């Protein structure tokens, strides 16, 4: 039996059966055993009932995506087996509760029945069946039991009265698998004998929240909405420890206006929502833009429109983030690409909001925010925070809160500053903040607000993590993407290059303003641009075509949208197949014009 240190495990069952607990505990055991993890989960919109999956890819090297084929299927009910066995590779492993699952076509797979319900009942702990399954998985997959105990103590230790029972269930599952199946399956994990370096195991939600705390966020207001609620709950747990305040508002409109008010009072502030909530916040984002008040808005995108599919992923809010609102309301838009990147891009968001006194929208999504990944410890020493420019007031001189400057940024005051009072409002105004509807003043103030975007364009793209570019820079094929699709693209490109295809890629993390210089340089000399997105219109592709029309036409560069809108993230094979298809078109010189 040869160890395979790159395994995709899918746990499937009914909502309420502890599927997510099995997955999250198991991946933490793997991570604390020195392996790398990357997860994906999907669940129904109903509170109880419906089908749930938790997929984990575990390897001895950095993991970039959730993978393609399933190597191990863990099923707690018949539906879980029937639904997913077709995606299990030939010779794959099925670990299942034999009291409720009857495998079919069993000659194609290796079967490992575990009577988890029976074992849990024998312990007088029927709720512990999920920990029984975790124990069996730990033994079958070759992970150390002592690490499993440590993780369960850490993860479930807050339920002190239940901890002995949980540990007993874990041990019973491990012991049963050890006695019934003394040899490891053909696919199993071998953790390193010595862990090279300790790593963090975080979700995207947690990384965003920690980034906000590191950036100085001291106020958060939100309203529960799937899939952004976990971020608010984590902030509610951690922000008060840093001296901050969390408010659950009565709705999204109230939440964002509280955030604007707190920022006006001098506190770096943030809210989080999803697409339907962002649509309700748009008018207030315009207010923050007009009044020049820094705020950060996190949008955890989901499939829609309307209520849509609240528990499925999408990248369909790009147009709304860029353009929605009355007339023109400048804002910044940032899209992190991994859990670790969520931390650093959230710091960028606060820095840009505070320095330029503008709203910033962070576009995450349902695939990225709840994802668990192993991350290197954040480099806090290299973090530089940009502060809002406070006014230096002179006695007897009026305070010009909206003073016209070359950069568009004018000094601000904190309420209570003697002589620094001003009116912050949504009406057009003069430099003192008084309403002024004259054509000339509106022209000057509109230009002032957009000058901040132009100033940022030259400033922020000097940041190390503002853009990520890799691959064969002389390749005829370029991939231009954004957000959480970066990992699958990277993995697809590794396969493509191994197969002899030449490809380059560029992923801007700061989407608005566009990194024009980097994008123009990247597309120069290409023949085809592939733009993968989790939406049906190819929103980013249309933005690229509109903004860079002249260069695309002059250089005869074709833009091909690779659109996926089934509520699931990209798999590397989908992008790899598109690279092969486009390469064939290029070879035959039949690519679309």
HUBELPE-V977673 format. One record per residue. N is the residue number from 1. RES is the residue in one letter. SS is DSSP state (h for helix, s for strand, l for the rest). Layout:
n: (N,N)
res: (RES,RES)
ss: (SS,SS)
This chain:
n: (1,2,3,4,5,6,7,8,9,10,11,12,13,14,15,16,17,18,19,20,21,22,23,24,25,26,27,28,29,30,31,32,33,34,35,36,37,38,39,40,41,42,43,44,45,46,47,48,49,50,51,52,53,54,55,56,57,58,59,60,61,62,63,64,65,66,67,68,69,70,71,72,73,74,75,76,77,78,79,80,81,82,83,84,85,86,87,88,89,90,91,92,93,94,95,96,97,98,99,100,101,102,103,104,105,106,107,108,109,110,111,112,113,114,115,116,117,118,119,120,121,122,123,124,125,126,127,128,129,130,131,132,133,134,135,136,137,138,139,140,141,142,143,144,145,146,147,148,149,150,151,152,153,154,155,156,157,158,159,160,161,162,163,164,165,166,167,168,169,170,171,172,173,174,175,176,177,178,179,180,181,182,183,184,185,186,187,188,189,190,191,192,193,194,195,196,197,198,199,200,201,202,203,204,205,206,207,208,209,210,211,212,213,214,215,216,217,218,219,220,221,222,223,224,225,226,227,228,229,230,231,232,233,234,235,236,237,238,239,240,241,242,243,244,245,246,247,248,249,250,251,252,253,254,255,256,257,258,259,260,261,262,263,264,265,266,267,268,269,270,271,272,273,274,275,276,277,278,279,280,281,282,283,284,285,286,287,288,289,290,291,292,293,294,295,296,297,298,299,300,301,302,303,304,305,306,307,308,309,310,311,312,313,314,315,316,317,318,319,320,321,322,323,324,325,326,327,328,329,330,331,332,333,334,335,336,337,338,339,340,341,342,343,344,345,346,347,348,349,350,351,352,353,354,355,356,357,358,359,360,361,362,363,364,365,366,367,368,369,370,371,372,373,374,375,376,377,378,379,380,381,382,383,384,385,386,387,388,389,390,391,392,393,394,395,396,397,398,399,400,401,402,403,404,405,406,407,408,409,410,411,412,413,414,415,416,417,418,419,420,421,422,423,424,425,426,427,428,429,430,431,432,433,434,435,436,437,438,439,440,441,442,443,444,445,446,447,448,449,450,451,452,453,454,455,456,457,458,459,460,461,462,463,464,465,466,467,468,469,470,471,472,473,474,475,476,477,478,479,480,481,482,483,484,485,486,487,488,489,490,491,492,493,494,495,496,497,498,499,500,501,502,503,504,505,506,507,508,509,510,511,512,513,514,515,516,517,518,519,520,521,522,523,524,525,526,527,528,529,530,531,532,533,534,535,536,537,538,539,540,541,542,543,544,545,546,547,548,549,550,551,552,553,554,555,556,557,558,559,560,561,562,563,564,565,566,567,568,569,570,571,572,573,574,575,576,577,578,579,580,581,582,583,584,585,586,587,588,589,590,591,592,593)
res: (X,X,X,X,X,X,X,X,X,X,X,X,X,X,X,X,X,X,X,X,X,X,X,X,X,X,X,X,X,X,X,X,X,X,X,X,X,X,X,X,X,X,X,X,X,X,X,X,X,X,X,X,X,X,X,X,X,X,X,X,X,X,X,X,X,X,X,X,X,X,X,X,X,X,X,X,X,X,X,X,X,X,X,X,X,X,X,X,X,X,X,X,X,X,X,X,X,X,X,X,X,X,X,X,X,X,X,X,X,X,X,X,X,X,X,X,X,X,X,X,X,X,X,X,X,X,X,X,X,X,X,X,X,X,X,X,X,X,X,X,X,X,X,X,X,X,X,X,X,X,X,X,X,X,X,X,X,X,X,X,X,X,X,X,X,X,X,X,X,X,X,X,X,X,X,X,X,X,X,X,X,X,X,X,X,X,X,X,X,X,X,X,X,X,X,X,X,X,X,X,X,X,X,X,X,X,X,X,X,X,X,X,X,X,X,X,X,X,X,X,X,X,X,X,X,X,X,X,X,X,X,X,X,X,X,X,X,X,X,X,X,X,X,X,X,X,X,X,X,X,X,X,X,X,X,X,X,X,X,X,X,X,X,X,X,X,X,X,X,X,X,X,X,X,X,X,X,X,X,X,X,X,X,X,X,X,X,X,X,X,X,X,X,X,X,X,X,X,X,X,X,X,X,X,X,X,X,X,X,X,X,X,X,X,X,X,X,X,X,X,X,X,X,X,X,X,X,X,X,X,X,X,X,X,X,X,X,X,X,X,X,X,X,X,X,X,X,X,X,X,X,X,X,X,X,X,X,X,X,X,X,X,X,X,X,X,X,X,X,X,X,X,X,X,X,X,X,X,X,X,X,X,X,X,X,X,X,X,X,X,X,X,X,X,X,X,X,X,X,X,X,X,X,X,X,X,X,X,X,X,X,X,X,X,X,X,X,X,X,X,X,X,X,X,X,X,X,X,X,X,X,X,X,X,X,X,X,X,X,X,X,X,X,X,X,X,X,X,X,X,X,X,X,X,X,X,X,X,X,X,X,X,X,X,X,X,X,X,X,X,X,X,X,X,X,X,X,X,X,X,X,X,X,X,X,X,X,X,X,X,X,X,X,X,X,X,X,X,X,X,X,X,X,X,X,X,X,X,X,X,X,X,X,X,X,X,X,X,X,X,X,X,X,X,X,X,X,X,X,X,X,X,X,X,X,X,X,X,X,X,X,X,X,X,X,X,X,X,X,X,X,X,X,X,X,X,X,X,X,X,X,X,X,X,X,X,X,X,X,X,X,X,X,X,X,X,X,X,X,X,X,X,X,X,X,X,X,X,X,X,X,X,X)
ss: (l,l,l,l,l,s,s,s,s,s,s,s,s,s,l,l,l,l,h,h,h,h,h,h,h,h,h,h,h,h,h,h,l,l,l,s,s,s,s,s,s,s,l,l,l,l,l,l,l,l,s,s,s,s,s,s,s,s,s,l,l,l,l,l,l,l,l,l,l,s,s,s,s,s,s,l,l,h,h,h,h,h,h,h,h,h,h,s,s,s,s,s,s,s,s,s,l,l,l,l,l,l,l,l,l,h,h,h,l,s,s,s,s,l,l,h,h,h,h,h,h,h,l,l,l,h,h,h,h,h,h,h,h,h,h,h,h,h,h,h,l,l,l,l,h,h,h,h,h,h,h,h,h,h,h,h,l,l,l,h,h,h,h,h,h,h,h,h,h,h,h,h,h,h,h,h,h,h,h,h,l,l,l,l,l,l,l,l,l,l,l,l,l,l,l,l,l,l,l,s,s,s,s,h,h,h,h,h,h,h,h,h,h,h,l,l,l,l,s,s,s,s,l,l,l,l,l,l,h,h,h,h,h,h,h,h,h,h,h,h,h,h,l,l,s,s,s,s,l,l,l,h,h,h,h,h,h,h,h,h,h,h,h,h,l,l,l,l,s,s,s,s,s,l,h,h,h,h,h,h,h,h,h,h,h,h,h,h,h,h,h,l,l,l,s,s,s,s,s,s,s,l,s,l,l,l,l,l,s,l,l,l,l,l,l,l,l,h,h,h,h,h,h,l,l,l,l,l,l,l,l,s,s,s,l,l,l,l,h,h,h,h,h,h,h,h,h,h,h,h,h,h,h,h,h,h,l,l,s,s,s,s,s,s,s,h,h,h,h,l,l,s,s,s,s,l,l,l,l,h,h,h,l,l,l,l,l,l,l,s,l,l,l,l,l,l,l,l,l,l,l,l,l,l,l,l,l,l,l,l,l,s,l,l,l,l,l,l,l,l,l,l,l,l,l,l,l,l,s,l,l,l,l,l,s,l,l,l,h,h,h,h,h,h,h,h,h,h,h,h,h,h,h,h,h,h,h,h,h,h,l,l,l,l,l,l,s,s,s,s,s,l,l,l,l,l,s,s,s,s,s,l,h,h,h,h,h,h,h,h,h,h,h,h,h,h,h,h,l,l,l,l,s,s,s,s,s,s,l,s,s,s,l,l,l,h,h,h,h,h,h,h,h,l,l,l,l,s,s,s,s,s,s,l,l,l,l,l,h,h,h,h,h,h,h,h,h,l,h,h,h,h,h,h,l,l,l,s,s,s,s,s,s,l,l,l,l,l,l,l,l,h,h,h,h,h,h,h,h,h,h,h,h,h,h,h,h,h,l,l,l,l,l)
